[in-house]
């Protein structure tokens, strides 16, 4: 069978543009004599629509869009992801579905069984799980259609919440009993650098175990925090992958399931993948929000330098503006490094010294602060002055402010609310400091863009004389290892200590993580590149008592 894999970038709620892309791919597949074209999960609405699914007009538009797309399927069939209405009075009002379109109309609908309710996912909030399994026949072939997590159950059975009960099912197992010729999966599987090979291994294991070829179509693009990386593919029954589509970009390939021509992607390391994910995340956040220009503060440090370079990659140098805001604690080399970065990238930059403004704040607060030692309050006046200035530029010129806080800082509370934590998008909020260094070297792989001094100098907020991050934190390679074990791996403090970390350091760091949840609650949306990012994927109470 000749099948087209259509890996596209959708926009949540943009039914007109999503339909245009889907119909153009159908027409392209038809011209190349494909029998079937496959799209990704919830392609019509974009993934994930959240509580838009509760709006009647949203579902009506989805239904109208499916009818429009079906009318384009006169000489070809298509599988398209969209919500469908549950006509049974029992259960949720919607299914997460795959629509089989042929002869200008909807011929069949297949529903998702395993609804994820972990990390960033909450599909059972809106959808009823499928409990019936049937094949679809096309041109003499029997097709088993699954949706995303229906493939991810590695055990013979998988627990799924149904209405008022827990029941077990394995969609792949159930469908394999019906003797299909081919398994097709419509997916919306986000990128995660520390689980990059897991998804492919699951597909390979499934193909081998059930001796079934698999067509897997994922989407690409960013929907606020979540970045989808594509990597759609065709697997033969022996687990080999002769066809693999591009990562982090739209792609379209037609395969002959009986005789697929080799088309695979070159493998890259995780730092290169994080770079592509962040660039795509920035670009889509701006384009899908209707903005073109970014502004950010440039301190001469590595974090702001990296964000600036990523923004230029995503938006172009003419759409990125840097603001230098030196105080009396800013070293000459920090200012020089910021200027050098801006000139290397060719962006517009402006210098607005803040010391006179800080002095005036301190003068006005002097009666309130009388007889108290100088400390964090005075330091944060500097950060909040800078935050006010960059937000003023954002408001005046309609730029989106990019936040430059990295995951290590975000985890332990090294950020000032309403100061350096300001922003419309946190670019590095899911990137540990150790990976910030690796990404900076990656940016400089062909030429020096980020000044080498920004990479090599000891990290500092420069809010007091000779301040360094290591004054109150362990080295970042130790800090990040502790944080990864606690956040991504969900290890207890004792389990982390048993791995060889110093007990006092572990307890100190974890206490810092726990007591700064209120700051992260007020942070900008964070581009997710790991398996456990702050924000939607890690919901913690603000006033809980932690051990």
Wavefront OBJ file of the C-alpha trace (Angstrom):
o trace
v 0.000 0.000 0.000
v 1.198 3.524 -0.809
v 0.768 5.717 2.265
v 1.659 9.377 2.709
v 3.021 10.498 6.077
v 2.069 14.152 6.606
v 4.070 15.682 9.457
v 2.711 19.194 9.939
v 2.804 22.128 12.358
v -0.678 23.009 13.605
v -2.034 26.060 15.435
v -4.527 25.473 18.251
v -7.961 26.774 17.274
v -6.833 27.974 13.839
v -9.261 25.736 11.974
v -8.911 27.562 8.680
v -5.126 27.286 8.493
v -5.044 23.743 9.866
v -7.601 22.673 7.249
v -5.620 24.403 4.494
v -2.457 22.498 5.438
v -4.273 19.192 5.685
v -6.096 19.605 2.361
v -2.887 20.671 0.591
v -1.205 17.501 1.881
v -4.162 15.380 0.734
v -3.950 16.890 -2.751
v -0.196 16.354 -2.840
v -0.594 12.725 -1.791
v -3.299 12.191 -4.401
v -1.092 13.644 -7.124
v 1.618 11.165 -6.143
v -0.912 8.312 -6.309
v -0.967 7.486 -2.616
v -3.897 5.405 -1.400
v -3.952 6.863 2.121
v -2.549 9.949 3.833
v -2.068 9.940 7.609
v -2.017 13.011 9.878
v -1.323 13.376 13.585
v -3.421 13.347 16.756
v -5.961 16.202 17.065
v -4.592 17.713 13.869
v -7.824 19.614 13.212
v -7.797 21.475 16.531
v -4.082 21.438 17.313
v -2.759 19.671 20.405
v -3.686 20.308 23.215
v -6.787 22.555 23.237
v -7.369 22.185 27.007
v -10.689 23.693 28.103
v -11.480 24.999 24.636
v -12.849 21.479 24.286
v -15.619 22.473 26.689
v -16.869 25.211 24.361
v -19.751 24.203 22.094
v -18.682 26.497 19.250
v -15.166 25.039 19.293
v -16.467 21.495 18.788
v -18.879 22.691 16.112
v -15.990 24.284 14.212
v -14.027 21.052 14.503
v -16.954 19.095 13.046
v -17.363 21.571 10.183
v -13.636 21.379 9.465
v -13.722 17.583 9.305
v -16.558 17.776 6.777
v -14.546 20.258 4.723
v -11.498 18.005 4.768
v -13.605 14.946 3.922
v -14.898 16.660 0.780
v -11.285 16.751 -0.466
v -10.962 12.967 -0.116
v -12.696 11.856 -3.311
v -9.906 9.814 -4.904
v -7.840 9.133 -1.801
v -8.446 8.161 1.827
v -7.180 10.010 4.912
v -6.830 9.481 8.653
v -7.167 12.765 10.532
v -7.141 13.421 14.272
v -9.976 15.459 15.826
v -12.390 15.357 18.775
v -15.695 13.561 18.216
v -18.924 13.636 20.191
v -19.797 10.690 22.414
v -23.405 9.901 21.480
v -23.730 7.508 24.402
v -25.197 9.147 27.490
v -22.632 7.294 29.599
v -19.209 8.883 30.090
v -17.539 12.072 28.934
v -19.043 14.079 26.087
v -16.060 13.665 23.750
v -13.663 11.112 22.337
v -10.133 11.777 21.114
v -10.571 10.300 17.654
v -9.126 9.387 14.292
v -11.507 10.085 11.387
v -11.286 7.798 8.364
v -12.250 9.903 5.330
v -13.010 8.461 1.898
v -15.345 9.124 -1.030
v -15.968 12.655 0.235
v -17.299 11.724 3.647
v -16.519 10.247 7.059
v -16.488 6.467 6.672
v -15.426 5.458 10.180
v -14.220 6.893 13.491
v -11.783 5.199 15.840
v -11.227 6.441 19.396
v -8.240 6.641 21.732
v -8.200 4.123 24.579
v -5.286 5.086 26.826
v -5.806 8.659 27.975
v -2.708 10.148 29.631
v -3.183 11.906 32.956
v 0.469 12.450 33.916
v 2.998 15.270 33.616
v 1.693 17.825 31.065
v -1.218 15.602 30.002
v -4.753 15.634 31.363
v -6.827 14.055 28.594
v -9.241 12.244 30.900
v -10.459 15.690 31.925
v -12.147 15.954 28.528
v -12.298 12.552 26.831
v -13.944 9.183 27.361
v -11.637 6.194 26.749
v -12.457 3.759 23.951
v -13.500 0.236 24.870
v -14.340 -1.252 21.450
v -11.792 -2.401 18.896
v -12.399 -2.719 15.155
v -10.258 -2.617 12.042
v -10.655 -0.439 8.951
v -10.488 -1.972 5.480
v -8.954 -0.133 2.561
v -8.133 -1.599 -0.846
v -7.989 -5.138 0.465
v -5.832 -4.280 3.511
v -6.920 -4.442 7.137
v -5.730 -1.431 9.114
v -5.548 -1.114 12.898
v -5.739 2.540 13.951
v -4.374 3.741 17.290
v -3.722 7.168 18.792
v -0.482 8.114 20.546
v -0.413 6.478 24.014
v -2.331 3.467 22.691
v 1.123 2.315 21.602
v 2.955 3.175 24.804
v 1.654 0.435 27.096
v 4.695 -1.788 27.491
v 2.895 -4.262 29.742
v 0.268 -6.825 28.577
v -2.377 -4.658 30.245
v -2.461 -0.964 31.037
v -4.537 0.759 33.680
v -6.864 3.427 32.357
v -9.547 5.346 34.190
v -13.007 4.727 32.815
v -16.215 6.165 34.215
v -16.205 5.544 37.982
v -13.954 2.512 37.658
v -10.511 1.308 36.750
v -10.389 -1.090 33.861
v -7.554 -2.718 31.957
v -6.901 -2.878 28.258
v -4.068 -3.125 25.790
v -5.168 -1.600 22.470
v -2.304 -3.137 20.556
v -3.043 -6.544 22.038
v -6.760 -6.288 21.315
v -6.272 -5.072 17.749
v -3.611 -7.679 16.982
v -6.181 -10.404 17.719
v -8.142 -9.130 14.703
v -5.198 -9.974 12.395
v -4.476 -6.549 10.848
v -2.018 -6.108 7.985
v -0.716 -2.790 9.312
v -0.774 -0.754 12.517
v -1.204 3.026 12.164
v -0.593 5.486 14.993
v -1.631 9.147 14.983
v 0.525 10.849 17.589
v 1.239 14.092 19.434
v 4.367 13.110 21.328
v 6.417 16.028 22.738
v 10.178 16.336 22.667
v 12.157 15.386 25.776
v 15.941 15.279 25.506
v 16.381 12.722 28.288
v 13.796 10.352 26.778
v 14.768 10.826 23.139
v 15.334 7.132 22.377
v 12.513 5.740 24.507
v 9.764 6.457 21.981
v 11.628 4.817 19.116
v 12.483 1.791 21.262
v 8.801 1.315 22.111
v 7.891 1.360 18.426
v 10.628 -1.125 17.543
v 9.648 -3.476 20.362
v 5.985 -3.354 19.353
v 6.723 -4.110 15.706
v 8.919 -7.085 16.633
v 6.624 -8.474 19.329
v 3.490 -8.405 17.190
v 5.263 -8.940 13.862
v 3.378 -5.995 12.400
v 4.570 -3.077 10.305
v 3.789 0.298 11.890
v 3.097 3.721 10.400
v 3.752 6.384 13.032
v 2.892 10.047 12.339
v 3.853 12.665 14.897
v 3.383 16.415 14.644
v 5.979 19.155 14.943
v 5.832 22.671 16.267
v 5.431 24.383 19.622
v 2.207 25.094 21.485
v 3.342 27.566 24.171
v 5.467 25.364 26.483
v 5.273 22.056 24.618
v 7.543 21.376 21.646
v 6.736 18.533 19.242
v 9.736 17.202 17.352
v 8.249 15.086 14.548
v 10.355 12.056 13.700
v 7.430 10.260 12.036
v 8.464 6.895 10.633
v 7.594 3.562 9.061
v 8.722 0.363 10.757
v 8.819 -3.068 9.172
v 7.641 -6.101 11.085
v 11.237 -6.957 12.000
v 11.649 -3.620 13.813
v 13.838 -1.984 11.197
v 13.090 1.633 10.261
v 13.635 2.222 6.546
v 11.788 5.561 6.559
v 12.139 8.352 9.108
v 10.970 11.920 8.614
v 12.752 15.093 9.682
v 12.947 16.389 13.230
v 11.763 19.882 14.217
v 10.415 20.720 10.773
v 7.457 19.878 8.590
v 7.960 16.904 6.300
v 6.031 14.747 3.864
v 6.946 11.320 2.561
v 5.139 8.614 0.604
v 6.055 5.046 1.412
v 5.298 1.760 -0.273
v 4.743 -0.577 2.668
v 5.764 -3.560 0.528
v 8.945 -1.965 -0.782
v 9.900 1.175 1.169
v 12.791 3.226 -0.166
v 15.316 4.113 2.526
v 14.918 7.625 3.915
v 16.408 8.147 7.377
v 17.720 11.062 9.428
v 21.259 11.697 10.590
v 21.547 11.287 14.357
v 22.538 14.316 16.438
v 23.453 14.628 20.116
v 21.042 15.895 22.723
v 22.521 19.400 22.831
v 21.861 19.899 19.118
v 18.299 18.653 19.669
v 17.749 21.023 22.603
v 19.005 23.866 20.403
v 16.525 22.999 17.656
v 13.698 22.622 20.164
v 14.354 26.025 21.755
v 14.629 27.799 18.402
v 11.378 26.204 17.231
v 9.732 27.021 20.545
v 10.634 30.717 20.325
v 9.649 31.000 16.668
v 6.250 29.352 17.102
v 5.452 31.258 20.286
v 5.926 34.533 18.422
v 4.297 33.544 15.136
v 1.265 31.868 16.721
v 0.807 34.793 19.131
v 1.035 37.372 16.363
v 4.293 38.997 17.533
v 7.480 39.624 15.573
v 9.975 41.290 17.894
v 11.771 40.354 21.106
v 13.580 42.377 23.728
v 15.805 41.165 26.550
v 18.306 42.486 29.043
v 21.953 41.819 28.207
v 24.193 41.537 31.258
v 27.325 40.169 29.656
v 26.609 36.824 31.287
v 26.167 33.478 29.591
v 22.409 33.067 30.095
v 21.322 36.309 28.429
v 23.921 35.777 25.708
v 22.571 32.309 24.914
v 18.939 33.469 24.875
v 19.858 36.342 22.578
v 21.641 34.019 20.152
v 18.708 31.587 20.152
v 16.274 34.441 19.548
v 18.279 35.631 16.552
v 18.241 32.084 15.153
v 14.474 31.961 15.632
v 13.388 35.475 14.657
v 16.246 37.078 12.733
v 18.644 39.797 13.886
v 16.298 42.630 12.889
v 13.665 41.384 15.336
v 15.782 41.154 18.500
v 16.736 44.113 20.701
v 19.095 44.070 23.655
v 19.096 46.460 26.604
v 22.299 46.912 28.630
v 21.566 48.192 32.150
v 24.845 48.509 34.078
v 24.996 49.454 37.758
v 27.989 50.391 39.903
v 28.577 46.669 40.462
v 28.676 45.817 36.760
v 32.245 45.105 35.727
v 33.712 46.777 32.684
v 34.280 43.414 31.045
v 30.593 42.475 31.519
v 29.497 45.590 29.643
v 32.124 44.959 26.970
v 30.993 41.329 26.621
v 27.363 42.403 26.163
v 28.351 44.928 23.507
v 30.511 42.360 21.739
v 27.654 39.851 21.698
v 25.236 42.400 20.234
v 27.734 43.366 17.542
v 28.531 39.729 16.749
v 24.826 39.064 16.226
v 24.148 42.359 14.457
v 21.215 43.300 16.686
v 20.088 46.705 17.888
v 21.197 47.442 21.440
v 20.829 50.337 23.849
v 22.562 51.204 27.106
v 20.507 52.558 30.011
v 22.596 52.947 33.204
v 20.495 52.247 36.298
v 22.611 53.624 39.160
v 20.883 57.007 39.429
v 17.487 55.281 39.506
v 18.685 52.823 42.152
v 20.073 55.700 44.222
v 16.704 57.439 44.114
v 14.898 54.296 45.257
v 17.339 53.932 48.145
v 16.951 57.599 49.035
v 13.152 57.346 49.173
v 13.295 54.118 51.167
v 15.944 55.349 53.600
v 13.443 56.399 56.321
v 11.797 52.950 56.151
v 15.113 51.065 56.111
v 16.817 53.146 58.793
v 19.038 51.146 61.178
v 18.783 47.970 59.099
v 21.715 46.263 57.368
v 21.950 46.361 53.599
v 21.006 43.036 52.028
v 18.677 41.259 49.634
v 16.142 44.094 49.549
v 18.743 46.529 48.230
v 20.091 43.962 45.764
v 16.620 43.308 44.415
v 16.002 47.010 43.828
v 18.594 46.710 41.064
v 16.918 43.672 39.512
v 13.474 45.298 39.710
v 14.756 48.523 38.202
v 16.051 46.527 35.244
v 12.760 44.645 35.070
v 10.849 47.918 34.913
v 13.046 49.254 32.115
v 12.824 46.207 29.847
v 9.069 45.998 30.409
v 8.790 49.670 29.462
v 10.557 48.952 26.162
v 8.301 45.922 25.686
v 5.168 48.028 26.193
v 6.338 50.975 24.120
v 7.372 49.020 21.031
v 5.189 45.904 21.270
v 8.101 43.526 21.850
v 7.854 40.294 23.839
v 10.316 40.221 26.733
v 12.357 37.018 26.799
v 13.186 35.709 30.250
v 16.742 34.392 30.644
v 16.537 32.434 33.929
v 17.918 28.891 33.629
v 16.464 25.788 35.308
v 19.133 25.637 38.004
v 18.370 29.203 39.100
v 14.633 28.671 38.787
v 14.866 25.543 40.933
v 16.667 27.131 43.885
v 14.970 30.528 43.711
v 17.871 32.507 42.244
v 15.615 35.030 40.579
v 13.855 38.228 41.618
v 10.086 38.369 41.255
v 9.055 41.379 39.138
v 12.698 41.816 38.211
v 14.799 39.331 36.253
v 11.885 36.872 36.408
v 9.806 39.171 34.187
v 8.990 38.026 30.679
v 6.483 36.625 28.240
v 8.456 33.427 27.639
v 11.152 31.648 29.673
v 13.570 30.256 27.116
v 16.014 28.458 29.439
v 13.668 27.576 32.297
v 14.028 23.859 31.500
v 17.767 23.961 30.744
v 20.217 23.322 33.570
v 23.250 25.579 33.877
v 25.646 22.812 32.851
v 23.690 22.460 29.599
v 23.680 26.256 29.173
v 27.462 26.007 28.844
v 27.200 23.148 26.355
v 24.624 25.017 24.289
v 26.851 28.099 24.238
v 29.758 26.065 22.906
v 27.373 24.576 20.338
v 26.364 28.091 19.223
v 30.093 28.848 18.845
v 30.862 25.620 16.969
v 31.828 27.427 13.752
v 32.732 30.907 14.973
v 32.740 32.915 18.191
v 29.275 34.416 18.571
v 28.944 34.314 22.338
v 32.090 36.029 23.714
v 34.370 33.428 25.230
v 34.697 35.562 28.342
v 30.932 35.245 28.944
v 31.377 31.479 28.937
v 34.526 31.270 31.021
v 33.988 33.829 33.793
v 32.473 32.698 37.124
v 28.677 33.148 37.139
v 27.491 36.186 39.074
v 24.362 38.307 39.417
v 26.642 41.332 40.037
v 24.302 42.794 42.656
v 27.014 43.328 45.265
v 30.828 43.574 45.241
v 32.623 40.412 44.091
v 29.403 38.364 44.176
v 29.570 34.828 42.753
v 26.898 32.129 42.497
v 29.212 29.707 44.336
v 29.076 31.935 47.427
v 25.891 30.103 48.404
v 25.627 27.200 45.933
v 27.782 24.168 45.151
v 29.445 23.991 41.755
v 26.835 23.667 39.031
v 27.856 20.152 38.027
v 27.043 18.994 41.574
v 23.950 21.202 41.908
v 22.483 20.079 38.595
v 23.045 16.411 39.369
v 21.165 16.777 42.665
v 18.373 18.724 40.969
v 18.034 16.185 38.144
v 17.685 13.352 40.649
v 15.103 15.266 42.672
v 13.053 16.801 39.842
v 13.298 14.528 36.802
v 13.910 11.221 38.601
v 11.711 12.082 41.615
v 14.257 10.642 44.047
v 13.894 11.247 47.772
v 16.576 13.197 49.661
v 17.807 9.976 51.263
v 18.055 8.216 47.886
v 20.116 11.112 46.546
v 22.415 11.062 49.574
v 22.900 7.316 49.095
v 24.222 8.042 45.607
v 27.216 9.709 47.242
v 26.211 13.343 47.585
v 27.061 15.194 50.788
v 24.081 15.086 53.156
v 24.103 18.734 54.231
v 24.340 19.919 50.608
v 21.433 17.725 49.477
v 19.169 18.870 52.298
v 20.043 22.520 51.690
v 19.362 22.334 47.964
v 16.078 20.458 48.312
v 14.898 22.922 50.944
v 15.662 25.747 48.515
v 13.681 24.000 45.766
v 10.658 23.434 47.973
v 10.458 26.889 49.532
v 10.652 28.685 46.177
v 7.584 27.114 44.589
v 5.726 30.428 44.961
v 8.232 32.095 42.642
v 7.889 29.456 39.941
v 4.114 29.743 40.202
v 4.462 33.345 38.996
v 7.096 32.678 36.338
v 6.499 33.001 32.574
v 5.645 29.887 30.531
v 8.740 27.705 30.162
v 9.776 25.935 26.962
v 9.746 22.240 27.862
v 12.733 20.198 26.648
v 12.992 17.574 29.404
v 10.716 14.942 30.884
v 9.867 17.158 33.879
v 9.696 20.912 33.406
v 8.413 23.474 35.861
v 4.912 24.696 35.085
v 2.167 22.428 33.705
v 4.332 19.349 34.111
v 5.160 19.810 37.795
v 2.250 21.021 39.884
v 3.174 21.447 43.538
v 1.256 23.113 46.384
v 2.588 26.508 47.447
v 2.041 26.152 51.199
v 2.710 22.456 51.793
v 4.996 21.233 54.553
v 7.817 19.250 52.971
v 9.982 16.742 54.789
l 1 2 3 4 5 6 7 8 9 10 11 12 13 14 15 16 17 18 19 20 21 22 23 24 25 26 27 28 29 30 31 32 33 34 35 36 37 38 39 40 41 42 43 44 45 46 47 48 49 50 51 52 53 54 55 56 57 58 59 60 61 62 63 64 65 66 67 68 69 70 71 72 73 74 75 76 77 78 79 80 81 82 83 84 85 86 87 88 89 90 91 92 93 94 95 96 97 98 99 100 101 102 103 104 105 106 107 108 109 110 111 112 113 114 115 116 117 118 119 120 121 122 123 124 125 126 127 128 129 130 131 132 133 134 135 136 137 138 139 140 141 142 143 144 145 146 147 148 149 150 151 152 153 154 155 156 157 158 159 160 161 162 163 164 165 166 167 168 169 170 171 172 173 174 175 176 177 178 179 180 181 182 183 184 185 186 187 188 189 190 191 192 193 194 195 196 197 198 199 200 201 202 203 204 205 206 207 208 209 210 211 212 213 214 215 216 217 218 219 220 221 222 223 224 225 226 227 228 229 230 231 232 233 234 235 236 237 238 239 240 241 242 243 244 245 246 247 248 249 250 251 252 253 254 255 256 257 258 259 260 261 262 263 264 265 266 267 268 269 270 271 272 273 274 275 276 277 278 279 280 281 282 283 284 285 286 287 288 289 290 291 292 293 294 295 296 297 298 299 300 301 302 303 304 305 306 307 308 309 310 311 312 313 314 315 316 317 318 319 320 321 322 323 324 325 326 327 328 329 330 331 332 333 334 335 336 337 338 339 340 341 342 343 344 345 346 347 348 349 350 351 352 353 354 355 356 357 358 359 360 361 362 363 364 365 366 367 368 369 370 371 372 373 374 375 376 377 378 379 380 381 382 383 384 385 386 387 388 389 390 391 392 393 394 395 396 397 398 399 400 401 402 403 404 405 406 407 408 409 410 411 412 413 414 415 416 417 418 419 420 421 422 423 424 425 426 427 428 429 430 431 432 433 434 435 436 437 438 439 440 441 442 443 444 445 446 447 448 449 450 451 452 453 454 455 456 457 458 459 460 461 462 463 464 465 466 467 468 469 470 471 472 473 474 475 476 477 478 479 480 481 482 483 484 485 486 487 488 489 490 491 492 493 494 495 496 497 498 499 500 501 502 503 504 505 506 507 508 509 510 511 512 513 514 515 516 517 518 519 520 521 522 523 524 525 526 527 528 529 530 531 532 533 534 535 536 537 538 539 540 541 542 543 544 545 546 547
